[in-house]
Amino acid sequence: MKELPNPTFPLSLVSLRKRPEHGHHPALGSAAQPLAPKLERGGLTVSWARHTDEVRQAQRLRFKVFAEEMGARLDTTSPGHDVDLFDNYCEHLLVRDAISKEVVGTYRVLTPVQAKRVGSTYSDLEFDLTRLRSLRERMVELGRSCVHPDYRNGGVIMALWGALAEFMVRNKLDTMIGCASIPMLHNGIVSGDVAASIWQQLKANHLAPIEHHVHPRLPLPVEQLDGSLVVEAPALIKGYLRLGAKILGAPAWDPDFNTADLPMMMRIGDLPMRYRKHFLGS
């Protein structure tokens, strides 16, 4: 079992909720605090990958969801795994079934220092992020979020979000960005109309201030598509918006993943109070 290199930041103790028996918030310990064990609650465990075989488990789940379920064309170096050049620079957050130990949810997190080492974020490949330049020192990128189809009841994503919030606060980071995907396959037909319609609906109330707008390198041609469909945004996007996230601009087209990608940003300071209490206990 190969140990991963020391992470850029100390790993956070993660849990689904702050436990009342602790007199302090476990995510705010000193940098010298030893790595904490995984915590169980509600049949799930949450942890950060510490070994390459744990990263491989996340990559297998990603392949199952993205390639087998969504039909993405993955340029992978390992059959049956979703692997790209950013993986070796990211921290990988894992949610497991407490009984089977199977990885049922994952995020990868690219920290500011690691983004400098690899040369960019994944989002930089899809968008011109020039206007986010002033935020980068305390900005992480979230990516490759997925949940096993048998566990899409909200519990896994809440566990992931709780761990991410603790990680951000512990490491004095305040901004999260990422690409939120909208499938192009609708009623058996590949079309951008759904994505164009969701963009038209959301930009009225959820668009970031113009100083944070970004521009797609391969834009979805929203003006040439039917943006009048009555459709709902994917659950993950709706969840981000409830957390105070903003859309940074029009969607990009990702032909390999067969999706339209909305650039989104969440800031810890914009978390509504009820979610702040839920995730951070403050």
N, C-alpha and C positions, 0 to 999 in steps of 0.2 A: 504494500500500500504506500503510494508516494505522497509524502506531505507536500502541500502547496507552499510556495514561498510566503514569508511573513506578509500579511496584508498591509496596505498603505496605512490603514487606521486600525486601532484595536477593534476586535469584534464585539458587538453589543450582546448583552444578555437580552434575550427576546422572550416575549410571552404574549398571549392574546389580550391580557389585561394586566394592569398593575395589581399585584396581589396585596390585599389589605394588611397582611401580617407583617410586611416589611415597613420599616420606619423611614425608608428613603426610596427614591426611584432607582431601580437597579441599572438603568441605562446611563446614569449620570456618574458612575464611579470613576476612579482615577484611571489614567492610561495604563498604570502598572497592574491593574486588576487582572487576575488570571482569567482565561477563557472559561465561560460558564457552561454548565451542561444544558442540554436541551430541556425545555419545560413542556409538560403535557397539559392540555386542557381541551375538553370537548372532543377527545378522540384524535387530536392532531398534535404533532410536535413541530416546532419551528427552530431552525438553526442556520448558521452560515457554513457553507462547505469548507472543510479543512483538508480534504484529500482529493486527489485527482479523480478517484473512483466516484466520489460524491458528485463532482462536476459532471462526470459521464452519465450519471443517473438523470441529472437535470437535462442534459443534452438528448438523452433518449426520449424523455417526456416531450421535449420541444419538437423532436422529429415526428413523434406520434401525432401531435396536434397540428403542426404546421404543414408537414409533408403529406401524411396519411389522411388527415381529416380535411385540411384546407386546400390541399393540392399544390403547395408551394414547391417551386423548383429550387432545391438547395444545392449549392456548390460546396459540398462537405468533403472533408478529408477522411472521414470515418463513417462507413456505411451504417445506416440505422441511427445516426446521431446528427443533430444540428450543431455544427461546429463552424465558427468563423474566427477571423484574426483577433477580434476584440475579446474573446472568451478568456484568453490567458492574462488579460489585464484587469478583469472584472472580479468583484466579489459576487458570489452566487448564493442567493437566499433560497432555502428549501423548506417546503412544508411536506411532512410525511403523515401517512396514516399511522396512528400510534400502535396499531396491532400488526399490520402487515409490514410496516417500515417502508412501504413504497413511497417514492416521491410523487406527490399529487399536485404540487404547485411550485412555481419557481419565478424568480425575477433575477436579472443580473444588474449589478450596480457598478457604473464606471465613475470613479472618484476624480476630482480635479487633477491630482498629481498623476494618476494613471492615464488620464486623457492626454496630458502633456507627453507622457512617455510613448504612447501609441501614435500620437500626432494629430488626433481628432476624436470626436465622438462619432457614433454611428449616425446620429442625426445630421452631422455635418455633411455626410454623403448624400443626404436627401434634400437638405435645405441650406440656404445661405444664412448662417446664424450671426452675421456681423453685428447686429443690434443687441446681441446678448453678451457682447464682449465684456462689459463691465460687471457681469454676474458670474463669470466663469470661475473665479477663485473659490467660490462657495457653492458651486453648482454641480450636482451629480446628474448622470444620465441613467434613467431606468430603461430596461429593454428586455425583449424576449419573454414578456409576461405570458404565462399560460397556466391553465388548470386542467387536470384530467377530466374527461367528460362525465365521469361518475361522481364528481365532487363539486359541481357547479351550483352550489346552493348558497353561496355568499360567504360561508365560513372560512374557506381557504383564502379568499382575497382579503378578508378582514384581518386574518392572521398575518398575511404578508404586509399589509399596510401598517399594522401596529408595529411590526419589527422595523420597517423602513423609517417610520416616524422616530422611533427610539434611536436608530442609527444616526439619523440626521442631527438630532439634538445633541447626542453624545459627542459627535465630532464637529459641532459648531458649523454645520452646513445649513443653508436656508432655502435652496432652490433645487427643484427636480424638473428635468425636462424629459421628453421622450416622444415617440411617434405612436399614436393610438390608431390602430388599424380598423378599417371598415371593409368587410369582404366585398369583392366585386361580383361574386356569384349570387344572383337573386332569382328565385323561381326557376332555377336550372339554366339561367342565361347569364353570361358574363356581361355586365353592364356597369357603367359609372353613374347611372341615374340615381341610385340609392345614396351613394356618397355625395353627389351633388345636392340632393335634397336635404340630407343631414347638415351639410355645410350651410345651406341657405337658412335652415331653421336655427342653427346654433350661433351663427355669427352675430345675430341681432342682440343677444343678451350675454354672450360669453366670450367675446373677442377681447384680447388684451389691449392695453393702450398702444398707440402706434409706435412708441419708442421701443417696443419689444416685438414688433412684427418681423417675421422671417419669410423667406421666399423660396418656394419649391424649385429644385433644379430640373425636375421633370414634372411639370404641373399636370394635374388632372384637368382636362379642358372643361371646367364646370360651366362656362358660358355656352358651350355647344351641347350640353346635356339637359335632360328634363329634370329640373330642380324642384318640381312641384309635387312629387310623390308624398303621400302621407305615410311616413315610416318613422320608426323609433331608432334612436342611436343605439349602438351596442351597449350592453349593460356596463361594461368596463368604462366606457366614455361617460355614461350617465353618473357612474360612481365617482369618477374624477371631478366632474362638475359639482357634485354635492360637497366634495372636499374643498371647493373654492378654486379649482383649476381654471385656467384660461386657455383659450385657443389662440395660437400665435399667428395664424394665417391660413390661407387656402391649402387644401390637401395636395400632397404629391402622389404620383402614381408609382407603385412598386410592382412592376410586371413579374418579378420572380416570385413574390409572395401572393400575387393576384389580389392585391389590396390597394385601397386608397388610404394614405396615412395622414392623419391630422397632427400637426405639431402642437404639443400641449406643454404647459408649465404649471407646476404647483409650487407654492411657497409656504413654508411653515407658518409664517405670519398671517397668511390668509385662511388658515384652518378655522372653520366655524367653531365656536366655543364648545358645542356638544361633542364634536369630534376631538377637539383638543383634550377634553376631559377623558374621553374614551381611550384614546391612544396614549396620552402622556400623563394623565392624572392631574392636570393642572389647568 
